[in-house]
Amino acid sequence: MKKFILAAVAMSMVATPVLAAAPQHHDRRPPVQKVVVKKKVVTKPSYRSWHKGDRFDSRYARNYRQIDYRKYRGLKAPPRGYRYVQSGNDAVLVGITSGIIAAVIANAIG
């Protein structure tokens, strides 16, 4: 009887790893692909300095507003099709339709 019990215990120890192995399924379906979605974070635009010939974008201007040239010294009347806008302490002469910068007058406002 002892031999029978020892043989049963020995067989259970040998058979345990075989029974514990995960069953393998033979599916013909393709494996599931994981999709990683990256979320785009919208940040506050950084301010920039302007140069003649650049395209003006009001989102990157500090204290953006259209200004009247008569209220500030050193600003002449803008040519037809242009206007002055404020970006920080600078007055920027911008083409109305194209958005191209014609002149930057530094520290004109302040």
N, CA, C and O atoms as a DFTB+ gen file, in Angstrom:
440 C
 N C O
     1  1       0.804      -1.182       0.000
     2  2       0.000       0.000       0.000
     3  2       0.856       1.259       0.000
     4  3       0.527       2.256      -0.642
     5  1       1.986       1.187       0.751
     6  2       2.886       2.325       0.772
     7  2       3.428       2.620      -0.611
     8  3       3.523       3.779      -1.017
     9  1       3.777       1.581      -1.325
    10  2       4.322       1.763      -2.680
    11  2       3.289       2.409      -3.597
    12  3       3.619       3.256      -4.428
    13  1       2.044       1.999      -3.433
    14  2       0.975       2.570      -4.267
    15  2       0.784       4.071      -3.979
    16  3       0.617       4.859      -4.910
    17  1       0.807       4.463      -2.713
    18  2       0.641       5.874      -2.342
    19  2       1.836       6.695      -2.817
    20  3       1.668       7.793      -3.349
    21  1       3.058       6.153      -2.623
    22  2       4.248       6.860      -3.089
    23  2       4.238       7.009      -4.617
    24  3       4.648       8.045      -5.140
    25  1       3.786       6.006      -5.312
    26  2       3.716       6.081      -6.775
    27  2       2.676       7.109      -7.209
    28  3       2.899       7.824      -8.186
    29  1       1.537       7.201      -6.503
    30  2       0.493       8.173      -6.838
    31  2       0.982       9.601      -6.584
    32  3       0.724      10.502      -7.383
    33  1       1.687       9.801      -5.471
    34  2       2.233      11.131      -5.166
    35  2       3.278      11.507      -6.200
    36  3       3.296      12.648      -6.661
    37  1       4.136      10.597      -6.571
    38  2       5.178      10.866      -7.565
    39  2       4.558      11.188      -8.915
    40  3       5.032      12.086      -9.611
    41  1       3.516      10.481      -9.295
    42  2       2.846      10.740     -10.581
    43  2       2.147      12.102     -10.560
    44  3       2.126      12.797     -11.576
    45  1       1.582      12.487      -9.425
    46  2       0.910      13.783      -9.355
    47  2       1.922      14.923      -9.460
    48  3       1.624      15.972     -10.031
    49  1       3.123      14.714      -8.905
    50  2       4.164      15.740      -9.021
    51  2       4.675      15.849     -10.447
    52  3       4.998      16.947     -10.902
    53  1       4.752      14.773     -11.135
    54  2       5.226      14.784     -12.517
    55  2       4.145      15.330     -13.439
    56  3       4.464      16.051     -14.385
    57  1       2.900      15.017     -13.199
    58  2       1.813      15.399     -14.093
    59  2       1.342      16.832     -13.877
    60  3       0.681      17.382     -14.758
    61  1       1.655      17.469     -12.732
    62  2       1.177      18.813     -12.435
    63  2       1.642      19.844     -13.466
    64  3       0.792      20.593     -13.947
    65  1       2.928      19.945     -13.846
    66  2       3.322      20.932     -14.857
    67  2       2.673      20.684     -16.210
    68  3       2.394      21.631     -16.945
    69  1       2.433      19.445     -16.540
    70  2       1.812      19.135     -17.834
    71  2       0.362      19.594     -17.847
    72  3      -0.100      20.140     -18.849
    73  1      -0.360      19.385     -16.759
    74  2      -1.755      19.783     -16.682
    75  2      -1.904      21.297     -16.506
    76  3      -2.909      21.872     -16.924
    77  1      -0.906      21.946     -15.889
    78  2      -0.986      23.373     -15.638
    79  2      -0.686      24.208     -16.884
    80  3      -1.006      25.396     -16.919
    81  1      -0.092      23.620     -17.876
    82  2       0.204      24.362     -19.112
    83  2      -1.102      24.815     -19.745
    84  3      -2.100      24.094     -19.742
    85  1      -1.073      26.030     -20.289
    86  2      -2.281      26.591     -20.893
    87  2      -2.654      25.802     -22.141
    88  3      -1.795      25.436     -22.943
    89  1      -3.943      25.548     -22.288
    90  2      -4.355      24.824     -23.492
    91  2      -4.155      25.706     -24.731
    92  3      -4.389      26.914     -24.692
    93  1      -3.731      25.099     -25.795
    94  2      -3.484      25.844     -27.025
    95  2      -4.662      25.651     -27.961
    96  3      -5.083      24.533     -28.258
    97  1      -5.188      26.809     -28.424
    98  2      -6.293      26.768     -29.364
    99  2      -5.738      27.027     -30.753
   100  3      -4.835      27.846     -30.927
   101  1      -6.255      26.358     -31.697
   102  2      -5.806      26.516     -33.071
   103  2      -6.868      27.288     -33.848
   104  3      -7.626      26.715     -34.631
   105  1      -6.909      28.626     -33.610
   106  2      -7.845      29.472     -34.341
   107  2      -7.239      29.882     -35.671
   108  3      -6.024      30.035     -35.798
   109  1      -8.084      30.052     -36.633
   110  2      -7.616      30.516     -37.931
   111  2      -7.798      32.024     -38.076
   112  3      -7.540      32.582     -39.142
   113  1      -8.244      32.684     -37.003
   114  2      -8.408      34.124     -37.033
   115  2      -7.045      34.797     -36.883
   116  3      -6.160      34.266     -36.211
   117  1      -6.876      35.956     -37.503
   118  2      -5.604      36.672     -37.334
   119  2      -5.497      37.212     -35.912
   120  3      -6.513      37.455     -35.260
   121  1      -4.284      37.399     -35.435
   122  2      -4.126      37.914     -34.069
   123  2      -4.635      39.353     -33.971
   124  3      -4.604      40.109     -34.942
   125  1      -5.096      39.703     -32.795
   126  2      -5.632      41.040     -32.560
   127  2      -4.471      42.031     -32.515
   128  3      -3.488      41.823     -31.804
   129  1      -4.601      43.107     -33.283
   130  2      -3.547      44.119     -33.303
   131  2      -3.909      45.220     -32.318
   132  3      -5.060      45.649     -32.241
   133  1      -2.920      45.667     -31.574
   134  2      -3.133      46.740     -30.623
   135  2      -2.926      48.062     -31.338
   136  3      -1.966      48.232     -32.090
   137  1      -3.828      48.988     -31.097
   138  2      -3.737      50.305     -31.710
   139  2      -3.403      51.313     -30.615
   140  3      -4.087      51.383     -29.594
   141  1      -2.350      52.088     -30.836
   142  2      -1.948      53.110     -29.887
   143  2      -2.430      54.450     -30.417
   144  3      -2.076      54.857     -31.524
   145  1      -3.236      55.129     -29.620
   146  2      -3.767      56.428     -30.013
   147  2      -3.014      57.486     -29.231
   148  3      -3.009      57.476     -28.000
   149  1      -2.379      58.399     -29.951
   150  2      -1.650      59.477     -29.294
   151  2      -2.532      60.706     -29.288
   152  3      -3.033      61.133     -30.328
   153  1      -2.718      61.271     -28.104
   154  2      -3.556      62.440     -27.964
   155  2      -2.715      63.678     -28.228
   156  3      -1.626      63.835     -27.675
   157  1      -3.228      64.546     -29.073
   158  2      -2.525      65.769     -29.394
   159  2      -2.908      66.830     -28.367
   160  3      -4.085      67.143     -28.189
   161  1      -1.916      67.369     -27.707
   162  2      -2.147      68.365     -26.672
   163  2      -1.985      69.745     -27.289
   164  3      -0.951      70.058     -27.879
   165  1      -3.008      70.557     -27.149
   166  2      -2.958      71.911     -27.675
   167  2      -2.363      72.796     -26.601
   168  3      -2.896      72.906     -25.497
   169  1      -1.247      73.427     -26.943
   170  2      -0.589      74.291     -25.982
   171  2      -0.791      75.745     -26.363
   172  3      -1.161      76.071     -27.491
   173  1      -0.541      76.593     -25.406
   174  2      -0.648      78.016     -25.657
   175  2       0.459      78.422     -26.625
   176  3       1.613      78.036     -26.436
   177  1       0.128      79.192     -27.653
   178  2       1.171      79.549     -28.622
   179  2       2.242      80.426     -27.980
   180  3       1.955      81.268     -27.129
   181  1       3.474      80.206     -28.407
   182  2       4.548      81.035     -27.886
   183  2       4.623      82.316     -28.712
   184  3       4.335      82.323     -29.909
   185  1       5.012      83.383     -28.050
   186  2       5.118      84.657     -28.738
   187  2       6.399      84.672     -29.550
   188  3       7.339      83.935     -29.254
   189  1       6.436      85.510     -30.571
   190  2       7.608      85.547     -31.421
   191  2       7.926      86.969     -31.822
   192  3       7.116      87.882     -31.659
   193  1       9.112      87.133     -32.344
   194  2       9.494      88.439     -32.867
   195  2       9.241      88.417     -34.371
   196  3       9.381      87.378     -35.017
   197  1       8.874      89.549     -34.915
   198  2       8.467      89.642     -36.308
   199  2       9.575      90.265     -37.148
   200  3      10.348      91.094     -36.669
   201  1       9.635      89.850     -38.407
   202  2      10.615      90.372     -39.357
   203  2       9.912      90.714     -40.662
   204  3       8.881      90.132     -40.997
   205  1      10.473      91.647     -41.381
   206  2       9.910      92.060     -42.667
   207  2       9.884      90.854     -43.609
   208  3      10.869      90.126     -43.735
   209  1       8.754      90.660     -44.258
   210  2       8.600      89.545     -45.195
   211  2       7.948      88.317     -44.595
   212  3       7.518      87.427     -45.329
   213  1       7.863      88.247     -43.259
   214  2       7.178      87.119     -42.609
   215  2       5.678      87.258     -42.803
   216  3       5.169      88.344     -43.079
   217  1       4.974      86.134     -42.653
   218  2       3.516      86.178     -42.663
   219  2       3.052      86.390     -41.223
   220  3       3.438      85.647     -40.321
   221  1       2.234      87.396     -41.024
   222  2       1.773      87.749     -39.677
   223  2       0.614      86.852     -39.283
   224  3      -0.323      86.650     -40.056
   225  1       0.687      86.317     -38.073
   226  2      -0.387      85.491     -37.524
   227  2      -0.725      86.039     -36.147
   228  3       0.127      86.040     -35.258
   229  1      -1.943      86.500     -35.956
   230  2      -2.326      87.166     -34.716
   231  2      -2.262      86.246     -33.502
   232  3      -2.186      86.731     -32.373
   233  1      -2.293      84.934     -33.706
   234  2      -2.227      84.012     -32.579
   235  2      -0.887      84.082     -31.864
   236  3      -0.799      83.781     -30.673
   237  1       0.162      84.478     -32.590
   238  2       1.495      84.531     -32.003
   239  2       1.907      85.942     -31.612
   240  3       3.075      86.175     -31.297
   241  1       0.988      86.872     -31.624
   242  2       1.288      88.260     -31.270
   243  2       0.890      88.521     -29.829
   244  3      -0.175      88.096     -29.381
   245  1       1.733      89.207     -29.124
   246  2       1.450      89.588     -27.753
   247  2       0.647      90.883     -27.778
   248  3       1.039      91.821     -28.472
   249  1      -0.460      90.969     -27.050
   250  2      -1.330      92.148     -26.992
   251  2      -1.817      92.567     -28.381
   252  3      -1.755      93.746     -28.730
   253  1      -2.291      91.626     -29.157
   254  2      -2.704      91.926     -30.532
   255  2      -3.933      92.825     -30.561
   256  3      -4.924      92.565     -29.878
   257  1      -3.856      93.878     -31.356
   258  2      -5.012      94.723     -31.672
   259  2      -4.623      95.628     -32.821
   260  3      -3.443      95.906     -33.032
   261  1      -5.614      96.085     -33.558
   262  2      -5.363      97.043     -34.628
   263  2      -5.224      98.419     -33.989
   264  3      -6.003      98.779     -33.107
   265  1      -4.224      99.192     -34.436
   266  2      -3.969     100.478     -33.797
   267  2      -4.131     101.618     -34.792
   268  3      -4.013     101.433     -36.003
   269  1      -4.403     102.807     -34.249
   270  2      -4.542     104.018     -35.052
   271  2      -3.196     104.731     -35.066
   272  3      -2.668     105.085     -34.012
   273  1      -2.648     104.940     -36.241
   274  2      -1.305     105.510     -36.359
   275  2      -1.231     106.935     -35.824
   276  3      -0.149     107.388     -35.453
   277  1      -2.350     107.654     -35.775
   278  2      -2.342     109.047     -35.328
   279  2      -2.096     109.194     -33.830
   280  3      -1.727     110.272     -33.365
   281  1      -2.295     108.131     -33.083
   282  2      -2.129     108.201     -31.635
   283  2      -0.682     107.996     -31.190
   284  3      -0.361     108.209     -30.021
   285  1       0.188     107.588     -32.104
   286  2       1.559     107.257     -31.729
   287  2       2.550     108.037     -32.582
   288  3       2.385     108.158     -33.796
   289  1       3.586     108.567     -31.927
   290  2       4.615     109.307     -32.641
   291  2       5.463     108.335     -33.459
   292  3       5.694     107.199     -33.046
   293  1       5.907     108.781     -34.584
   294  2       6.792     107.964     -35.412
   295  2       6.071     107.059     -36.392
   296  3       6.720     106.399     -37.203
   297  1       4.755     107.009     -36.341
   298  2       4.005     106.175     -37.285
   299  2       3.408     107.070     -38.359
   300  3       2.690     108.025     -38.065
   301  1       3.713     106.748     -39.589
   302  2       3.149     107.486     -40.717
   303  2       1.846     106.813     -41.133
   304  3       1.539     105.707     -40.687
   305  1       1.099     107.473     -41.972
   306  2      -0.147     106.886     -42.475
   307  2       0.202     105.623     -43.279
   308  3       1.110     105.650     -44.109
   309  1      -0.505     104.540     -43.037
   310  2      -0.196     103.314     -43.782
   311  2      -0.628     103.445     -45.238
   312  3      -1.622     104.112     -45.526
   313  1       0.100     102.820     -46.158
   314  2      -0.329     102.837     -47.565
   315  2      -1.657     102.106     -47.725
   316  3      -2.087     101.363     -46.843
   317  1      -2.299     102.335     -48.876
   318  2      -3.572     101.661     -49.153
   319  2      -3.355     100.145     -49.139
   320  3      -2.425      99.637     -49.767
   321  1      -4.207      99.443     -48.431
   322  2      -4.110      97.983     -48.361
   323  2      -3.275      97.486     -47.193
   324  3      -3.051      96.281     -47.069
   325  1      -2.814      98.375     -46.345
   326  2      -2.020      98.006     -45.174
   327  2      -2.657      98.580     -43.917
   328  3      -3.461      99.510     -43.982
   329  1      -2.285      98.009     -42.765
   330  2      -2.747      98.533     -41.487
   331  2      -1.691      98.233     -40.430
   332  3      -0.874      97.325     -40.584
   333  1      -1.725      99.016     -39.353
   334  2      -0.828      98.792     -38.234
   335  2      -1.530      97.920     -37.201
   336  3      -2.705      98.115     -36.892
   337  1      -0.782      96.952     -36.673
   338  2      -1.282      96.131     -35.580
   339  2      -0.240      96.139     -34.473
   340  3       0.945      96.362     -34.719
   341  1      -0.691      95.897     -33.269
   342  2       0.212      95.868     -32.124
   343  2       0.599      94.442     -31.808
   344  3      -0.237      93.538     -31.824
   345  1       1.886      94.247     -31.520
   346  2       2.400      92.971     -31.037
   347  2       3.391      93.306     -29.930
   348  3       4.544      93.638     -30.204
   349  1       2.946      93.221     -28.691
   350  2       3.786      93.640     -27.579
   351  2       3.903      95.151     -27.593
   352  3       2.888      95.848     -27.591
   353  1       5.138      95.678     -27.609
   354  2       5.379      97.114     -27.698
   355  2       5.705      97.543     -29.118
   356  3       6.040      98.704     -29.350
   357  1       5.614      96.630     -30.068
   358  2       5.972      96.915     -31.452
   359  2       4.734      97.231     -32.278
   360  3       3.650      96.702     -32.032
   361  1       4.918      98.098     -33.255
   362  2       3.875      98.357     -34.255
   363  2       4.306      97.626     -35.522
   364  3       5.429      97.800     -35.994
   365  1       3.429      96.824     -36.057
   366  2       3.750      96.009     -37.231
   367  2       2.831      96.437     -38.366
   368  3       1.609      96.446     -38.218
   369  1       3.436      96.796     -39.512
   370  2       2.676      97.195     -40.697
   371  2       2.424      95.938     -41.518
   372  3       3.357      95.318     -42.028
   373  1       1.144      95.567     -41.641
   374  2       0.765      94.282     -42.244
   375  2      -0.149      94.521     -43.435
   376  3      -1.037      95.372     -43.381
   377  1       0.069      93.767     -44.516
   378  2      -0.835      93.794     -45.657
   379  2      -2.158      93.165     -45.270
   380  3      -2.188      92.085     -44.681
   381  1      -3.253      93.836     -45.599
   382  2      -4.566      93.362     -45.156
   383  2      -4.930      92.031     -45.798
   384  3      -5.389      91.123     -45.105
   385  1      -4.738      91.896     -47.091
   386  2      -5.165      90.674     -47.768
   387  2      -4.131      89.558     -47.689
   388  3      -4.500      88.388     -47.582
   389  1      -2.847      89.894     -47.739
   390  2      -1.819      88.855     -47.781
   391  2      -1.299      88.472     -46.401
   392  3      -0.889      87.330     -46.193
   393  1      -1.310      89.409     -45.454
   394  2      -0.777      89.126     -44.129
   395  2       0.732      89.222     -44.067
   396  3       1.331      88.852     -43.057
   397  1       1.362      89.712     -45.129
   398  2       2.816      89.841     -45.168
   399  2       3.217      91.122     -44.444
   400  3       2.576      92.163     -44.595
   401  1       4.281      91.031     -43.658
   402  2       4.762      92.172     -42.881
   403  2       5.607      93.067     -43.776
   404  3       6.559      92.608     -44.407
   405  1       5.252      94.353     -43.826
   406  2       6.002      95.321     -44.618
   407  2       7.022      96.062     -43.771
   408  3       8.072      96.454     -44.280
   409  1       6.734      96.265     -42.477
   410  2       7.670      96.964     -41.596
   411  2       7.352      96.622     -40.153
   412  3       6.211      96.332     -39.793
   413  1       8.400      96.666     -39.336
   414  2       8.259      96.486     -37.896
   415  2       8.894      97.696     -37.235
   416  3      10.080      97.962     -37.428
   417  1       8.114      98.428     -36.460
   418  2       8.622      99.595     -35.737
   419  2       8.723      99.181     -34.275
   420  3       7.713      99.057     -33.582
   421  1       9.962      98.966     -33.812
   422  2      10.200      98.464     -32.460
   423  2       9.925      99.542     -31.423
   424  3      10.272     100.708     -31.615
   425  1       9.306      99.145     -30.337
   426  2       9.016     100.000     -29.181
   427  2       8.272     101.278     -29.570
   428  3       8.503     102.327     -28.969
   429  1       7.415     101.212     -30.528
   430  2       6.620     102.388     -30.944
   431  2       5.461     102.611     -29.992
   432  3       4.929     103.718     -29.911
   433  1       5.067     101.583     -29.277
   434  2       3.922     101.681     -28.366
   435  2       4.450     101.455     -26.953
   436  3       5.159     100.484     -26.692
   437  1       4.105     102.335     -26.076
   438  2       4.575     102.055     -24.735
   439  2       4.635     103.197     -23.879
   440  3       5.021     103.077     -22.716
